[in-house]
Structure formats: structure tokens, C-alpha cells
């Protein structure tokens, strides 16, 4: 299974993601904002980072770009998990280096499946 860092400022969403992915056997760490998530990623080197887009201090896009600029995270998979759903938002996230994009609200089985695809 994978070590996953979830960077999400909404405590309820973070808890749901932790329950869904932890229940699938993954090790899940949480960070409450983008800056904390970037620091935690640098110290723990997770296999997958799941980022909300809209967060205080540093957006998910900014975190994604910072991770992609660091060669140490070349193999780290990044998923955006956000309420932003326009085609231009998805394109922006992909341009920043995101490997996958899931729109909230999400179905737990969909999230488990998409994470499994990133791990494979």
C-alpha cells in the first residue's frame, strides 16, 4: 500500500479521505494548509500527495508546482481533490504537474480506485 499525504483545510473532508484511504490499507498523513503540506511532504516523502486547490497560505496549485520543481519528488504522484471543476481548472492543474484530478463531492469508491491507479 501507499503512504499518502492529504493536504486539505476542511477537517470534515480530510477525515473522510483519511477514513476512505486508511480503510483501504494506506498510511495517511494530514496537513491543514498548503504551507504545512509542503513542509510535511519534504520531511516525510509520501508516495502520493492529495491536494485541495483553495487553501490558506498556499494553494494546492502552488504546492504542486513546488513539488514538481524539486527533483526529489519526480516519482511522487499528485492528485488534486477540489470543488473546482471547469476544463480550464483541470488543464491548469495538469500544467502544474498534477497526475490526476478528482472533483468534490466524490464517491469513496471512486477515490479508492483513482488512488489505486496512481499506485499501480
DSSP file (Angstrom, degrees, kcal/mol; ACC not computed):
  #  RESIDUE AA STRUCTURE BP1 BP2  ACC     N-H-->O    O-->H-N    N-H-->O    O-->H-N    TCO  KAPPA ALPHA  PHI   PSI    X-CA   Y-CA   Z-CA
    1    1 A X              0   0    0      0, 0.0     2,-0.2     0, 0.0    25,-0.1   0.000 360.0 360.0 360.0 172.3    0.0    0.0    0.0
    2    2 A X        -     0   0    0     45,-0.0    25,-2.1    44,-0.0     2,-0.6  -0.637 360.0-126.5-104.8 155.4    1.0    3.6   -0.3
    3    3 A X  E     -a   27   0A   0     -2,-0.2    44,-2.1    23,-0.2    45,-1.8  -0.910  38.6-168.9 -94.7 119.7    2.0    6.4    2.0
    4    4 A X  E     -ab  28  48A   0     23,-3.4    25,-2.8    -2,-0.6     2,-0.5  -0.932  18.5-157.0-120.9 132.9   -0.4    9.3    1.3
    5    5 A X  E     -ab  29  49A   0     43,-2.6    45,-3.2    -2,-0.4     2,-0.6  -0.947  10.9-160.7-105.8 122.7   -0.3   12.9    2.4
    6    6 A X  E     -ab  30  50A   0     23,-3.0    25,-2.3    -2,-0.5     2,-0.7  -0.919   2.7-166.8-105.6 120.0   -3.7   14.7    2.3
    7    7 A X  E     +ab  31  51A   0     43,-3.4    45,-2.2    -2,-0.6     2,-0.3  -0.901  30.9 141.2-110.2 104.1   -3.5   18.5    2.3
    8    8 A X        -     0   0    0     23,-2.2    47,-0.1    -2,-0.7     6,-0.1  -0.983  42.3-158.4-151.5 125.8   -7.0   19.8    3.0
    9    9 A X  S    S+     0   0    0     -2,-0.3     2,-0.8    45,-0.2     3,-0.1   0.618  76.5  85.1 -85.4 -12.2   -8.1   22.7    5.1
   10   10 A X     >  -     0   0    0      1,-0.2     4,-2.6     2,-0.0     5,-0.2  -0.816  67.7-156.6 -90.6 111.7  -11.7   21.3    5.6
   11   11 A X  H  > S+     0   0    0     -2,-0.8     4,-2.4     1,-0.2     5,-0.2   0.839  90.4  52.8 -59.6 -36.2  -11.5   19.0    8.6
   12   12 A X  H  > S+     0   0    0      2,-0.2     4,-2.1     1,-0.2    -1,-0.2   0.918 111.7  44.6 -67.6 -42.9  -14.6   17.0    7.6
   13   13 A X  H  > S+     0   0    0      2,-0.2     4,-2.7     1,-0.2     5,-0.2   0.918 113.3  51.5 -65.9 -43.0  -13.2   16.3    4.1
   14   14 A X  H  X S+     0   0    0     -4,-2.6     4,-2.6     1,-0.2    -2,-0.2   0.918 110.5  48.6 -59.9 -43.7   -9.8   15.5    5.4
   15   15 A X  H  X S+     0   0    0     -4,-2.4     4,-2.4    -5,-0.2    -1,-0.2   0.895 111.4  49.9 -64.5 -40.0  -11.4   13.0    7.9
   16   16 A X  H  X S+     0   0    0     -4,-2.1     4,-2.8     2,-0.2     5,-0.2   0.939 112.2  46.6 -63.9 -46.7  -13.4   11.4    5.2
   17   17 A X  H  X S+     0   0    0     -4,-2.7     4,-2.8     1,-0.2     5,-0.4   0.918 112.6  50.9 -61.9 -42.7  -10.4   11.0    2.9
   18   18 A X  H  X S+     0   0    0     -4,-2.6     4,-2.5    -5,-0.2     5,-0.3   0.909 112.7  46.3 -60.9 -42.6   -8.4    9.6    5.8
   19   19 A X  H  X S+     0   0    0     -4,-2.4     4,-2.1     2,-0.2    -2,-0.2   0.929 114.7  46.6 -65.1 -46.5  -11.2    7.1    6.6
   20   20 A X  H  X S+     0   0    0     -4,-2.8     4,-0.5     2,-0.2    -2,-0.2   0.936 122.0  34.4 -62.7 -48.7  -11.6    6.0    2.9
   21   21 A X  H  <>S+     0   0    0     -4,-2.8     5,-2.1    -5,-0.2     3,-0.4   0.858 117.2  52.3 -80.9 -35.5   -8.0    5.6    2.2
   22   22 A X  H ><5S+     0   0    0     -4,-2.5     3,-1.7    -5,-0.4    -1,-0.2   0.886 106.8  55.4 -63.6 -38.0   -6.9    4.3    5.6
   23   23 A X  H 3<5S+     0   0    0     -4,-2.1    -1,-0.2    -5,-0.3    -2,-0.2   0.710 102.0  57.4 -66.4 -20.3   -9.7    1.7    5.3
   24   24 A X  T 3<5S-     0   0    0     -4,-0.5    -1,-0.3    -3,-0.4    -2,-0.2   0.356 128.2 -98.4 -90.4   4.3   -8.1    0.6    2.1
   25   25 A X  T < 5S+     0   0    0     -3,-1.7    -3,-0.2     1,-0.3     2,-0.2   0.501  78.3 136.1  96.4   4.4   -4.8   -0.1    3.9
   26   26 A X      < -     0   0    0     -5,-2.1     2,-0.6   -25,-0.1    -1,-0.3  -0.547  58.2-120.5 -84.5 151.1   -2.9    3.1    3.0
   27   27 A X  E     -a    3   0A   0    -25,-2.1   -23,-3.4    -2,-0.2     2,-0.5  -0.825  37.4-163.7 -85.9 123.5   -0.9    5.0    5.5
   28   28 A X  E     -a    4   0A   0     -2,-0.6     2,-0.3   -25,-0.2   -23,-0.2  -0.946  15.0-175.7-121.2 126.8   -2.5    8.5    5.6
   29   29 A X  E     -a    5   0A   0    -25,-2.8   -23,-3.0    -2,-0.5     2,-0.4  -0.861  15.5-146.3-110.8 152.5   -1.0   11.8    7.0
   30   30 A X  E     -a    6   0A   0     -2,-0.3     2,-0.3   -25,-0.2   -23,-0.2  -0.925  13.9-174.5-121.9 145.6   -2.9   15.0    7.1
   31   31 A X  E     -a    7   0A   0    -25,-2.3   -23,-2.2    -2,-0.4     6,-0.1  -0.989  19.0-145.7-133.8 144.3   -1.9   18.7    6.7
   32   32 A X  S    S+     0   0    0     -2,-0.3     2,-0.3   -25,-0.2    24,-0.3   0.561  75.7  12.5 -93.0  -8.5   -4.3   21.6    7.2
   33   33 A X  S  > S-     0   0    0     22,-0.1     4,-2.5     1,-0.1     5,-0.2  -0.969  81.9 -95.6-157.3 172.7   -2.9   24.0    4.6
   34   34 A X  H  > S+     0   0    0     22,-0.9     4,-2.5    24,-0.7     5,-0.2   0.892 118.7  48.9 -62.4 -43.7   -0.6   24.3    1.7
   35   35 A X  H  > S+     0   0    0     21,-0.4     4,-2.1     1,-0.2    -1,-0.2   0.925 114.4  45.9 -64.1 -44.0    2.5   25.5    3.5
   36   36 A X  H  > S+     0   0    0      1,-0.2     4,-2.5     2,-0.2    -1,-0.2   0.882 112.5  52.6 -64.4 -38.0    2.2   22.8    6.2
   37   37 A X  H  X S+     0   0    0     -4,-2.5     4,-2.6     2,-0.2    -2,-0.2   0.904 108.4  49.0 -64.9 -41.9    1.6   20.2    3.5
   38   38 A X  H  X S+     0   0    0     -4,-2.5     4,-2.2     2,-0.2    -2,-0.2   0.926 112.9  47.6 -63.9 -44.3    4.7   21.3    1.6
   39   39 A X  H  X S+     0   0    0     -4,-2.1     4,-1.5     1,-0.2    -2,-0.2   0.914 113.5  47.9 -62.3 -43.0    6.8   21.1    4.7
   40   40 A X  H  X S+     0   0    0     -4,-2.5     4,-2.5     2,-0.2     5,-0.3   0.894 109.7  52.5 -67.1 -39.5    5.3   17.7    5.6
   41   41 A X  H  X S+     0   0    0     -4,-2.6     4,-2.5     1,-0.2    -1,-0.2   0.922 109.0  50.7 -60.9 -43.1    5.9   16.4    2.1
   42   42 A X  H  < S+     0   0    0     -4,-2.2    -1,-0.2     1,-0.2    -2,-0.2   0.818 116.5  40.3 -66.1 -30.3    9.6   17.4    2.3
   43   43 A X  H  < S+     0   0    0     -4,-1.5    -1,-0.2    -5,-0.2    -2,-0.2   0.790 127.7  29.2 -88.3 -28.2   10.1   15.7    5.7
   44   44 A X  H  < S-     0   0    0     -4,-2.5    -3,-0.2    -5,-0.2    -2,-0.2   0.627  84.2-147.2-109.7 -16.9    8.1   12.5    5.0
   45   45 A X     <  -     0   0    0     -4,-2.5    -4,-0.1    -5,-0.3    -3,-0.1   0.941  23.1-159.8  46.9  66.2    8.4   11.9    1.2
   46   46 A X        -     0   0    0     -5,-0.1   -42,-0.2     1,-0.1     3,-0.1  -0.237  23.5-127.7 -69.4 162.8    4.9   10.3    0.6
   47   47 A X  S    S+     0   0    0    -44,-2.1    30,-2.5     1,-0.2     2,-0.4   0.847  95.4  23.4 -74.9 -36.6    4.2    8.2   -2.4
   48   48 A X  E     -bc   4  77A   0    -45,-1.8   -43,-2.6    28,-0.2     2,-0.5  -0.990  64.8-160.1-134.0 138.2    1.1   10.3   -3.2
   49   49 A X  E     -bc   5  78A   0     28,-2.5    30,-2.7    -2,-0.4     2,-0.6  -0.988   8.0-160.9-117.8 124.8    0.1   13.9   -2.3
   50   50 A X  E     -bc   6  79A   0    -45,-3.2   -43,-3.4    -2,-0.5     2,-0.4  -0.931  16.2-167.0-106.5 121.7   -3.6   14.7   -2.5
   51   51 A X  E     -bc   7  80A   0     28,-3.1    30,-3.0    -2,-0.6     2,-0.2  -0.918  20.5-146.3-119.2 129.9   -4.2   18.5   -2.7
   52   52 A X        -     0   0    0    -45,-2.2    30,-0.2    -2,-0.4     8,-0.1  -0.605  20.1-140.9 -75.4 152.7   -7.2   20.7   -2.3
   53   53 A X  S    S+     0   0    0     -2,-0.2     7,-2.3    28,-0.2     2,-0.9   0.947  84.4  54.9 -81.0 -53.1   -6.9   23.7   -4.6
   54   54 A X  S    S+     0   0    0      5,-0.2     2,-0.3     6,-0.1   -45,-0.2  -0.730  72.2 136.2 -95.3 103.0   -8.3   26.5   -2.4
   55   55 A X        -     0   0    0     -2,-0.9   -22,-0.1    -3,-0.1     2,-0.1  -0.949  53.5 -95.9-139.8 158.5   -6.4   26.7    0.9
   56   56 A X  S    S+     0   0    0     -2,-0.3     2,-2.1   -24,-0.3   -22,-0.9  -0.355  99.2   9.7 -71.9 158.3   -5.0   29.4    3.1
   57   57 A X  S    S+     0   0    0    -23,-0.1     2,-0.3   -24,-0.1    -1,-0.2  -0.135 135.5  18.4  70.5 -40.4   -1.3   30.5    3.0
   58   58 A X  S    S-     0   0    0     -2,-2.1   -24,-0.7     4,-0.0   -23,-0.1  -0.903  78.7-128.9-161.6 126.4   -0.5   28.5   -0.2
   59   59 A X     >  -     0   0    0     -2,-0.3     4,-2.1     1,-0.1    -5,-0.2  -0.262  27.8-111.3 -75.1 164.9   -2.9   27.0   -2.8
   60   60 A X  H  > S+     0   0    0     -7,-2.3     4,-2.7     1,-0.2    -7,-0.2   0.851 119.8  55.5 -61.8 -35.0   -2.8   23.4   -3.9
   61   61 A X  H  > S+     0   0    0     -8,-0.4     4,-2.7     2,-0.2    -1,-0.2   0.922 106.9  49.5 -64.3 -43.3   -1.5   24.5   -7.3
   62   62 A X  H  > S+     0   0    0      2,-0.2     4,-2.2    -9,-0.2    -2,-0.2   0.895 112.1  48.1 -62.5 -40.0    1.4   26.3   -5.6
   63   63 A X  H  X S+     0   0    0     -4,-2.1     4,-2.6     2,-0.2     5,-0.2   0.932 111.2  51.0 -64.4 -45.6    2.2   23.2   -3.6
   64   64 A X  H  X S+     0   0    0     -4,-2.7     4,-2.4     1,-0.2    -2,-0.2   0.926 111.3  47.5 -57.0 -47.4    2.0   21.1   -6.8
   65   65 A X  H  X S+     0   0    0     -4,-2.7     4,-1.4     1,-0.2    -1,-0.2   0.892 111.5  50.7 -63.2 -40.3    4.4   23.4   -8.6
   66   66 A X  H  < S+     0   0    0     -4,-2.2     4,-0.5     2,-0.2    -1,-0.2   0.905 111.7  47.5 -65.1 -41.3    6.8   23.5   -5.7
   67   67 A X  H >< S+     0   0    0     -4,-2.6     3,-1.2     1,-0.2     6,-0.4   0.918 111.5  50.1 -65.5 -42.5    6.9   19.7   -5.5
   68   68 A X  H 3< S+     0   0    0     -4,-2.4    -1,-0.2     1,-0.3    -2,-0.2   0.751 105.3  58.0 -68.9 -23.1    7.4   19.4   -9.3
   69   69 A X  T 3< S+     0   0    0     -4,-1.4     2,-0.6    -5,-0.2    -1,-0.3   0.603  94.3  78.7 -79.6 -11.1   10.3   21.8   -9.2
   70   70 A X  S X  S-     0   0    0     -3,-1.2     3,-2.4    -4,-0.5    -1,-0.1  -0.883  71.8-150.8-104.6 116.9   12.1   19.6   -6.7
   71   71 A X  G >  S+     0   0    0     -2,-0.6     3,-1.6     1,-0.3     4,-0.2   0.756  92.9  71.7 -58.0 -25.3   13.8   16.6   -8.3
   72   72 A X  G 3  S+     0   0    0      1,-0.3    -1,-0.3     2,-0.1     3,-0.2   0.694  99.9  47.3 -63.7 -17.6   13.3   14.6   -5.0
   73   73 A X  G X  S+     0   0    0     -3,-2.4     3,-0.7    -6,-0.4    -1,-0.3   0.118  73.2 114.2-111.4  20.5    9.6   14.5   -5.9
   74   74 A X  T <  S+     0   0    0     -3,-1.6    -1,-0.2     1,-0.2    -2,-0.1   0.832  85.9  39.0 -60.2 -33.0    9.9   13.4   -9.5
   75   75 A X  T 3  S+     0   0    0     -3,-0.2     2,-0.3    -4,-0.2    -1,-0.2   0.518  90.3 110.2 -96.0  -6.8    8.3   10.0   -8.7
   76   76 A X    <   -     0   0    0     -3,-0.7     2,-0.3    -9,-0.1   -28,-0.2  -0.524  65.3-135.5 -71.8 131.6    5.7   11.3   -6.3
   77   77 A X  E     -c   48   0A   0    -30,-2.5   -28,-2.5    -2,-0.3     2,-0.4  -0.696  17.8-157.2 -87.8 140.1    2.2   11.1   -7.7
   78   78 A X  E     -c   49   0A   0     -2,-0.3    21,-2.8    19,-0.3    22,-1.4  -0.977   9.6-174.3-125.0 129.5    0.0   14.2   -7.2
   79   79 A X  E     -cd  50 100A   0    -30,-2.7   -28,-3.1    -2,-0.4     2,-0.5  -0.981  16.4-144.4-120.8 131.1   -3.8   14.3   -7.2
   80   80 A X  E     -cd  51 101A   0     20,-2.2    22,-3.2    -2,-0.4     2,-0.5  -0.825  14.4-173.6 -89.1 132.6   -5.9   17.4   -7.0
   81   81 A X  E     + d   0 102A   0    -30,-3.0     2,-0.3    -2,-0.5   -28,-0.2  -0.912  31.7 135.4-127.6 100.6   -9.1   16.9   -5.0
   82   82 A X  E     - d   0 103A   0     20,-2.0    22,-2.4    -2,-0.5   -30,-0.1  -0.928  65.8-121.8-148.9 161.0  -11.2   20.0   -5.3
   83   83 A X  S    S+     0   0    0     -2,-0.3     2,-0.3    20,-0.2    20,-0.1   0.607  83.0 104.3 -81.0 -13.0  -14.6   21.6   -5.9
   84   84 A X        +     0   0    0      1,-0.1    -2,-0.2     5,-0.1    20,-0.1  -0.560  42.0 165.3 -72.3 127.7  -13.2   23.4   -8.9
   85   85 A X        +     0   0    0     -2,-0.3    -1,-0.1    18,-0.1    18,-0.1   0.360  22.1 120.7-132.0   6.7  -14.5   21.6  -12.0
   86   86 A X     >  -     0   0    0      1,-0.1     4,-2.2     4,-0.0     5,-0.2  -0.343  69.7-116.9 -74.7 158.7  -14.1   23.6  -15.1
   87   87 A X  H  > S+     0   0    0      1,-0.2     4,-2.5     2,-0.2     5,-0.2   0.864 117.4  54.0 -60.1 -36.8  -12.0   22.4  -18.0
   88   88 A X  H  > S+     0   0    0      2,-0.2     4,-2.3     1,-0.2    -1,-0.2   0.858 106.7  51.5 -69.1 -33.4   -9.6   25.3  -17.6
   89   89 A X  H  > S+     0   0    0      2,-0.2     4,-2.3     1,-0.2    -2,-0.2   0.930 111.3  47.1 -65.2 -45.1   -9.1   24.4  -13.9
   90   90 A X  H  X S+     0   0    0     -4,-2.2     4,-2.3     1,-0.2    -2,-0.2   0.922 112.9  48.9 -62.7 -44.3   -8.3   20.8  -14.8
   91   91 A X  H  X S+     0   0    0     -4,-2.5     4,-2.5     1,-0.2    -1,-0.2   0.899 109.9  52.3 -62.2 -40.9   -5.9   22.0  -17.5
   92   92 A X  H  X S+     0   0    0     -4,-2.3     4,-1.6     2,-0.2    -2,-0.2   0.908 110.1  48.4 -61.7 -43.1   -4.2   24.4  -15.1
   93   93 A X  H  X>S+     0   0    0     -4,-2.3     5,-2.6     2,-0.2     4,-0.7   0.908 111.8  48.7 -65.3 -42.3   -3.7   21.6  -12.6
   94   94 A X  H ><5S+     0   0    0     -4,-2.3     3,-0.9     1,-0.2    -2,-0.2   0.908 109.8  52.5 -63.6 -41.5   -2.2   19.3  -15.2
   95   95 A X  H 3<5S+     0   0    0     -4,-2.5    -1,-0.2     1,-0.3    -2,-0.2   0.827 106.3  54.5 -62.4 -31.7    0.1   22.1  -16.4
   96   96 A X  H 3<5S-     0   0    0     -4,-1.6    -1,-0.3    -5,-0.2   -28,-0.2   0.647 130.7 -94.7 -76.6 -14.9    1.2   22.5  -12.8
   97   97 A X  T <<5 +     0   0    0     -3,-0.9   -19,-0.3    -4,-0.7    -3,-0.2   0.500  68.5 154.7 116.3   6.0    2.1   18.8  -12.7
   98   98 A X      < -     0   0    0     -5,-2.6    -1,-0.3     1,-0.1   -19,-0.2  -0.427  30.6-158.4 -67.3 139.8   -0.9   17.0  -11.2
   99   99 A X  S    S+     0   0    0    -21,-2.8     2,-0.3     1,-0.2   -20,-0.2   0.719  74.4  11.7 -88.3 -25.0   -1.2   13.4  -12.3
  100  100 A X  E     -d   79   0A   0    -22,-1.4   -20,-2.2    -7,-0.1     2,-0.4  -0.961  61.0-150.9-150.8 164.5   -4.9   13.1  -11.5
  101  101 A X  E     -d   80   0A   0     -2,-0.3     2,-0.4   -22,-0.2   -20,-0.2  -0.963  11.0-176.6-145.8 118.6   -7.9   15.4  -10.8
  102  102 A X  E     -d   81   0A   0    -22,-3.2   -20,-2.0    -2,-0.4     2,-0.4  -0.972  18.6-139.2-121.6 132.7  -11.0   14.4   -8.7
  103  103 A X  E     -d   82   0A   0     -2,-0.4   -20,-0.2   -22,-0.2     2,-0.2  -0.743  31.4 -93.7 -95.1 135.2  -13.9   16.8   -8.2
  104  104 A X  S    S+     0   0    0    -22,-2.4     2,-0.1    -2,-0.4     3,-0.0  -0.629 104.3  52.8 -82.1 147.8  -15.7   17.2   -4.9
  105  105 A X  S    S+     0   0    0     -2,-0.2     2,-0.3     1,-0.1    -2,-0.1   0.616  85.3 179.9 -70.7 150.8  -18.1   15.8   -3.8
  106  106 A X        -     0   0    0     -2,-0.1     2,-0.4    -4,-0.1    -2,-0.1  -0.809  31.2-116.6-118.7 157.5  -16.5   12.5   -4.6
  107  107 A X    >>  -     0   0    0     -2,-0.3     4,-2.2     1,-0.1     3,-0.6  -0.808  24.6-131.6 -89.7 133.0  -17.7    8.9   -4.2
  108  108 A X  H 3> S+     0   0    0     -2,-0.4     4,-2.5     1,-0.2     5,-0.2   0.886 107.7  52.0 -52.5 -42.3  -15.4    6.9   -1.8
  109  109 A X  H 3> S+     0   0    0      1,-0.2     4,-2.2     2,-0.2    -1,-0.2   0.863 108.2  52.3 -65.2 -33.3  -15.1    4.0   -4.2
  110  110 A X  H <> S+     0   0    0     -3,-0.6     4,-2.7     2,-0.2    -1,-0.2   0.924 109.9  48.2 -65.8 -43.9  -14.0    6.4   -7.0
  111  111 A X  H  X S+     0   0    0     -4,-2.2     4,-2.4     2,-0.2     5,-0.2   0.933 111.8  49.4 -63.0 -45.6  -11.3    7.9   -4.8
  112  112 A X  H  X S+     0   0    0     -4,-2.5     4,-2.3     1,-0.2    -1,-0.2   0.915 113.3  47.8 -57.7 -43.7  -10.1    4.4   -3.8
  113  113 A X  H  X S+     0   0    0     -4,-2.2     4,-2.1     2,-0.2    -2,-0.2   0.914 111.2  48.9 -65.7 -43.9  -10.0    3.4   -7.4
  114  114 A X  H  X S+     0   0    0     -4,-2.7     4,-1.5     1,-0.2    -1,-0.2   0.886 112.3  48.8 -66.0 -38.2   -8.2    6.5   -8.6
  115  115 A X  H  X S+     0   0    0     -4,-2.4     4,-2.0    -5,-0.2    -1,-0.2   0.907 108.7  53.9 -65.9 -41.0   -5.6    6.2   -5.8
  116  116 A X  H  X S+     0   0    0     -4,-2.3     4,-1.8     1,-0.2    -2,-0.2   0.890 107.3  51.8 -60.1 -38.7   -5.1    2.5   -6.8
  117  117 A X  H  < S+     0   0    0     -4,-2.1    -1,-0.2     1,-0.2    -2,-0.2   0.857 108.7  50.4 -66.3 -35.0   -4.4    3.6  -10.4
  118  118 A X  H  < S+     0   0    0     -4,-1.5    -1,-0.2     1,-0.2    -2,-0.2   0.846 111.5  48.3 -70.4 -33.0   -1.8    6.1   -9.2
  119  119 A X  H  <        0   0    0     -4,-2.0    -2,-0.2     1,-0.2    -1,-0.2   0.823 360.0 360.0 -74.7 -32.1   -0.1    3.4   -7.1
  120  120 A X     <        0   0    0     -4,-1.8    -1,-0.2    -5,-0.2    -2,-0.1   0.499 360.0 360.0 -62.8 360.0    0.0    0.8   -9.9
